[in-house]
Amino acid sequence: MDVMESIMTSYRKTIWNRFTKSVREFDMIEPGDRIAVCISGGKDSMLLAKCMEKYQQISGVPFSVVYLSMDPGYKPENRQLIIENAGKLGLKLDMFNTNIFRSLEHDNNNPCFLCARLRRGALYSAAIERNCNKIALGHHFDDFIETILMGMLYGGQLQTMLPRLKSRNYGDIQVIRPLCRVREEDIISWTKTNSLQFLRCACTVASTEDTEQQSASKRQEIKELIRTLKSINPQIEHNIFRSVWNVDLKRLISYHDGSEYHSFMERL
């Protein structure tokens, strides 16, 4: 069984159907779209690429894709692993180089935050240069619910990622997240079934720094919390996910839309 066949058979219910449901529900892919599918080299983006490839073949929606991969300064062996995996999956990578890792070498405050911002800007710019109007990212279901809890417990705010988002700083380009309903455990299972080994964090700057360890530690704490809550209530993940789809503004003390704030006091 090849990789694509496994998505359409063994993982049809857990991956393919959830992918297509999200695409259709949020009109993520429209006629005439040119989509930059961002390939980081990890399992999530590689799976997304294969799903996008299949959707392009069978959906009947006329759109084009570019499999865009950024090298922020990887070690040669990590760059080669991305290229080899793309070859195994039959993906034609459009890889471009940046010096992001080098520019972070002297940032001792928060290199991970700055790296994320620089990567985002570089990806947007590269997508625009290739005449893309959308960028597809590989964030999955677990990323969504972990972001909700991290925002609440560490940021004091209620928010999450959005399945589809229009850029505020890069014209009309949009971000889509077609794997938003796909569970990480199913992605991991898919990689093991197909004997695939993908790139993990290959940062050359913060790999030994406290900032990365702290960030990973916080996310791991959230994962452990969700695992504990799930042992008490098996529906806990679904409920967390639905909590940001079922917001009653009349039950919030305050909320804001950009810089416009509102309080429950306005209704008294």
Contacts in CASP RR format, 6 or more apart in sequence:
PFRMAT RR
TARGET T0000
AUTHOR 0000-0000-0000
METHOD contacts of the structure
MODEL  1
MDVMESIMTSYRKTIWNRFTKSVREFDMIEPGDRIAVCISGGKDSMLLAK
CMEKYQQISGVPFSVVYLSMDPGYKPENRQLIIENAGKLGLKLDMFNTNI
FRSLEHDNNNPCFLCARLRRGALYSAAIERNCNKIALGHHFDDFIETILM
GMLYGGQLQTMLPRLKSRNYGDIQVIRPLCRVREEDIISWTKTNSLQFLR
CACTVASTEDTEQQSASKRQEIKELIRTLKSINPQIEHNIFRSVWNVDLK
RLISYHDGSEYHSFMERL
1 9 0 8 1.000
1 10 0 8 1.000
3 50 0 8 1.000
3 88 0 8 1.000
3 89 0 8 1.000
3 194 0 8 1.000
3 196 0 8 1.000
4 50 0 8 1.000
4 53 0 8 1.000
4 54 0 8 1.000
6 190 0 8 1.000
6 193 0 8 1.000
6 194 0 8 1.000
7 15 0 8 1.000
7 16 0 8 1.000
7 47 0 8 1.000
7 50 0 8 1.000
7 51 0 8 1.000
7 54 0 8 1.000
7 190 0 8 1.000
8 16 0 8 1.000
8 54 0 8 1.000
10 193 0 8 1.000
11 186 0 8 1.000
11 189 0 8 1.000
11 190 0 8 1.000
11 193 0 8 1.000
14 182 0 8 1.000
14 183 0 8 1.000
14 186 0 8 1.000
15 47 0 8 1.000
15 51 0 8 1.000
15 182 0 8 1.000
15 186 0 8 1.000
15 187 0 8 1.000
15 190 0 8 1.000
16 51 0 8 1.000
16 54 0 8 1.000
18 179 0 8 1.000
18 181 0 8 1.000
18 182 0 8 1.000
19 51 0 8 1.000
19 55 0 8 1.000
19 178 0 8 1.000
19 179 0 8 1.000
19 181 0 8 1.000
19 182 0 8 1.000
20 55 0 8 1.000
21 181 0 8 1.000
22 28 0 8 1.000
22 163 0 8 1.000
22 177 0 8 1.000
22 178 0 8 1.000
22 179 0 8 1.000
22 180 0 8 1.000
22 181 0 8 1.000
23 29 0 8 1.000
23 55 0 8 1.000
23 178 0 8 1.000
25 163 0 8 1.000
26 163 0 8 1.000
26 164 0 8 1.000
26 176 0 8 1.000
27 164 0 8 1.000
28 134 0 8 1.000
28 136 0 8 1.000
28 163 0 8 1.000
28 164 0 8 1.000
28 176 0 8 1.000
28 178 0 8 1.000
29 35 0 8 1.000
29 55 0 8 1.000
29 59 0 8 1.000
29 61 0 8 1.000
29 63 0 8 1.000
29 134 0 8 1.000
29 176 0 8 1.000
29 178 0 8 1.000
30 61 0 8 1.000
30 63 0 8 1.000
31 61 0 8 1.000
31 62 0 8 1.000
31 63 0 8 1.000
32 62 0 8 1.000
32 63 0 8 1.000
32 64 0 8 1.000
33 63 0 8 1.000
33 64 0 8 1.000
33 133 0 8 1.000
33 134 0 8 1.000
34 63 0 8 1.000
34 64 0 8 1.000
34 65 0 8 1.000
34 66 0 8 1.000
34 130 0 8 1.000
34 131 0 8 1.000
34 132 0 8 1.000
34 133 0 8 1.000
34 134 0 8 1.000
35 52 0 8 1.000
35 63 0 8 1.000
35 64 0 8 1.000
35 65 0 8 1.000
35 66 0 8 1.000
35 132 0 8 1.000
35 133 0 8 1.000
35 134 0 8 1.000
35 135 0 8 1.000
35 136 0 8 1.000
35 176 0 8 1.000
36 65 0 8 1.000
36 66 0 8 1.000
36 68 0 8 1.000
36 123 0 8 1.000
36 126 0 8 1.000
36 127 0 8 1.000
36 130 0 8 1.000
36 132 0 8 1.000
36 134 0 8 1.000
36 135 0 8 1.000
36 136 0 8 1.000
37 45 0 8 1.000
37 48 0 8 1.000
37 49 0 8 1.000
37 52 0 8 1.000
37 65 0 8 1.000
37 66 0 8 1.000
37 67 0 8 1.000
37 68 0 8 1.000
37 136 0 8 1.000
38 45 0 8 1.000
38 68 0 8 1.000
38 69 0 8 1.000
38 70 0 8 1.000
38 123 0 8 1.000
38 135 0 8 1.000
38 136 0 8 1.000
38 137 0 8 1.000
38 138 0 8 1.000
39 45 0 8 1.000
39 46 0 8 1.000
39 49 0 8 1.000
39 67 0 8 1.000
39 68 0 8 1.000
39 69 0 8 1.000
39 82 0 8 1.000
39 86 0 8 1.000
39 91 0 8 1.000
39 93 0 8 1.000
40 69 0 8 1.000
40 70 0 8 1.000
40 199 0 8 1.000
41 69 0 8 1.000
41 81 0 8 1.000
41 82 0 8 1.000
41 85 0 8 1.000
41 198 0 8 1.000
41 199 0 8 1.000
42 198 0 8 1.000
42 199 0 8 1.000
42 200 0 8 1.000
43 187 0 8 1.000
43 188 0 8 1.000
43 190 0 8 1.000
43 191 0 8 1.000
43 196 0 8 1.000
43 198 0 8 1.000
44 138 0 8 1.000
44 139 0 8 1.000
44 140 0 8 1.000
44 179 0 8 1.000
44 184 0 8 1.000
44 187 0 8 1.000
45 137 0 8 1.000
45 138 0 8 1.000
46 85 0 8 1.000
46 86 0 8 1.000
46 89 0 8 1.000
46 91 0 8 1.000
46 196 0 8 1.000
46 198 0 8 1.000
47 138 0 8 1.000
47 179 0 8 1.000
47 182 0 8 1.000
47 187 0 8 1.000
47 190 0 8 1.000
47 191 0 8 1.000
48 136 0 8 1.000
48 137 0 8 1.000
48 138 0 8 1.000
48 178 0 8 1.000
48 179 0 8 1.000
49 67 0 8 1.000
49 89 0 8 1.000
49 91 0 8 1.000
50 89 0 8 1.000
50 91 0 8 1.000
51 178 0 8 1.000
51 179 0 8 1.000
52 65 0 8 1.000
52 136 0 8 1.000
52 178 0 8 1.000
53 65 0 8 1.000
53 91 0 8 1.000
55 61 0 8 1.000
56 63 0 8 1.000
56 64 0 8 1.000
56 65 0 8 1.000
66 94 0 8 1.000
66 127 0 8 1.000
66 130 0 8 1.000
66 132 0 8 1.000
67 86 0 8 1.000
67 91 0 8 1.000
67 92 0 8 1.000
67 93 0 8 1.000
67 94 0 8 1.000
68 93 0 8 1.000
68 94 0 8 1.000
68 96 0 8 1.000
68 123 0 8 1.000
68 126 0 8 1.000
68 127 0 8 1.000
68 130 0 8 1.000
68 132 0 8 1.000
69 82 0 8 1.000
69 86 0 8 1.000
69 93 0 8 1.000
69 94 0 8 1.000
69 95 0 8 1.000
69 96 0 8 1.000
70 95 0 8 1.000
70 96 0 8 1.000
70 97 0 8 1.000
70 98 0 8 1.000
70 119 0 8 1.000
70 122 0 8 1.000
70 123 0 8 1.000
70 126 0 8 1.000
71 79 0 8 1.000
71 95 0 8 1.000
71 96 0 8 1.000
71 97 0 8 1.000
71 98 0 8 1.000
72 98 0 8 1.000
72 99 0 8 1.000
72 100 0 8 1.000
72 101 0 8 1.000
72 115 0 8 1.000
72 118 0 8 1.000
72 119 0 8 1.000
72 122 0 8 1.000
73 79 0 8 1.000
73 97 0 8 1.000
73 98 0 8 1.000
73 99 0 8 1.000
73 100 0 8 1.000
73 101 0 8 1.000
73 102 0 8 1.000
73 204 0 8 1.000
74 82 0 8 1.000
74 101 0 8 1.000
74 202 0 8 1.000
74 204 0 8 1.000
75 202 0 8 1.000
75 204 0 8 1.000
78 199 0 8 1.000
78 202 0 8 1.000
79 95 0 8 1.000
81 197 0 8 1.000
81 198 0 8 1.000
81 199 0 8 1.000
82 93 0 8 1.000
82 95 0 8 1.000
82 199 0 8 1.000
83 93 0 8 1.000
83 95 0 8 1.000
85 196 0 8 1.000
85 197 0 8 1.000
85 198 0 8 1.000
85 199 0 8 1.000
86 92 0 8 1.000
86 93 0 8 1.000
88 196 0 8 1.000
94 130 0 8 1.000
96 126 0 8 1.000
98 118 0 8 1.000
98 122 0 8 1.000
100 115 0 8 1.000
100 118 0 8 1.000
100 119 0 8 1.000
100 122 0 8 1.000
101 115 0 8 1.000
101 203 0 8 1.000
101 204 0 8 1.000
101 205 0 8 1.000
103 118 0 8 1.000
104 111 0 8 1.000
104 114 0 8 1.000
104 115 0 8 1.000
104 118 0 8 1.000
104 205 0 8 1.000
104 206 0 8 1.000
105 205 0 8 1.000
107 114 0 8 1.000
107 205 0 8 1.000
108 209 0 8 1.000
110 211 0 8 1.000
111 205 0 8 1.000
111 206 0 8 1.000
111 209 0 8 1.000
111 211 0 8 1.000
111 212 0 8 1.000
112 203 0 8 1.000
112 206 0 8 1.000
112 211 0 8 1.000
112 212 0 8 1.000
112 215 0 8 1.000
115 203 0 8 1.000
115 205 0 8 1.000
115 206 0 8 1.000
121 170 0 8 1.000
123 135 0 8 1.000
124 135 0 8 1.000
124 167 0 8 1.000
124 169 0 8 1.000
124 170 0 8 1.000
124 173 0 8 1.000
125 170 0 8 1.000
127 135 0 8 1.000
127 173 0 8 1.000
128 170 0 8 1.000
128 173 0 8 1.000
132 173 0 8 1.000
133 172 0 8 1.000
133 173 0 8 1.000
133 174 0 8 1.000
134 173 0 8 1.000
134 174 0 8 1.000
134 175 0 8 1.000
134 176 0 8 1.000
135 173 0 8 1.000
135 174 0 8 1.000
135 175 0 8 1.000
135 176 0 8 1.000
136 175 0 8 1.000
136 176 0 8 1.000
136 177 0 8 1.000
136 178 0 8 1.000
137 175 0 8 1.000
137 176 0 8 1.000
137 177 0 8 1.000
138 177 0 8 1.000
138 178 0 8 1.000
138 179 0 8 1.000
139 161 0 8 1.000
139 177 0 8 1.000
139 179 0 8 1.000
139 180 0 8 1.000
140 179 0 8 1.000
140 180 0 8 1.000
140 182 0 8 1.000
140 183 0 8 1.000
140 184 0 8 1.000
140 187 0 8 1.000
141 179 0 8 1.000
141 180 0 8 1.000
141 181 0 8 1.000
141 182 0 8 1.000
141 183 0 8 1.000
141 184 0 8 1.000
141 237 0 8 1.000
141 241 0 8 1.000
142 183 0 8 1.000
142 184 0 8 1.000
142 223 0 8 1.000
143 161 0 8 1.000
143 184 0 8 1.000
144 160 0 8 1.000
144 161 0 8 1.000
144 180 0 8 1.000
144 241 0 8 1.000
145 160 0 8 1.000
145 226 0 8 1.000
145 237 0 8 1.000
145 240 0 8 1.000
145 241 0 8 1.000
146 219 0 8 1.000
146 222 0 8 1.000
146 223 0 8 1.000
146 226 0 8 1.000
147 159 0 8 1.000
147 160 0 8 1.000
147 161 0 8 1.000
148 158 0 8 1.000
148 159 0 8 1.000
148 160 0 8 1.000
148 240 0 8 1.000
148 241 0 8 1.000
148 243 0 8 1.000
148 244 0 8 1.000
149 222 0 8 1.000
149 225 0 8 1.000
149 226 0 8 1.000
149 240 0 8 1.000
150 218 0 8 1.000
150 219 0 8 1.000
150 222 0 8 1.000
151 157 0 8 1.000
151 158 0 8 1.000
151 159 0 8 1.000
152 158 0 8 1.000
153 222 0 8 1.000
154 218 0 8 1.000
158 244 0 8 1.000
158 247 0 8 1.000
159 244 0 8 1.000
160 244 0 8 1.000
161 177 0 8 1.000
161 180 0 8 1.000
162 175 0 8 1.000
162 177 0 8 1.000
163 176 0 8 1.000
163 177 0 8 1.000
163 178 0 8 1.000
163 180 0 8 1.000
164 174 0 8 1.000
164 175 0 8 1.000
164 176 0 8 1.000
164 177 0 8 1.000
165 174 0 8 1.000
165 175 0 8 1.000
165 176 0 8 1.000
166 172 0 8 1.000
166 173 0 8 1.000
166 174 0 8 1.000
166 175 0 8 1.000
167 173 0 8 1.000
167 174 0 8 1.000
167 175 0 8 1.000
179 187 0 8 1.000
191 197 0 8 1.000
191 198 0 8 1.000
201 207 0 8 1.000
201 212 0 8 1.000
203 212 0 8 1.000
206 212 0 8 1.000
226 236 0 8 1.000
226 237 0 8 1.000
226 240 0 8 1.000
229 236 0 8 1.000
230 236 0 8 1.000
230 237 0 8 1.000
233 239 0 8 1.000
249 255 0 8 1.000
249 262 0 8 1.000
250 264 0 8 1.000
250 267 0 8 1.000
252 264 0 8 1.000
253 263 0 8 1.000
253 264 0 8 1.000
254 261 0 8 1.000
254 262 0 8 1.000
254 263 0 8 1.000
254 264 0 8 1.000
255 261 0 8 1.000
255 262 0 8 1.000
256 262 0 8 1.000
END
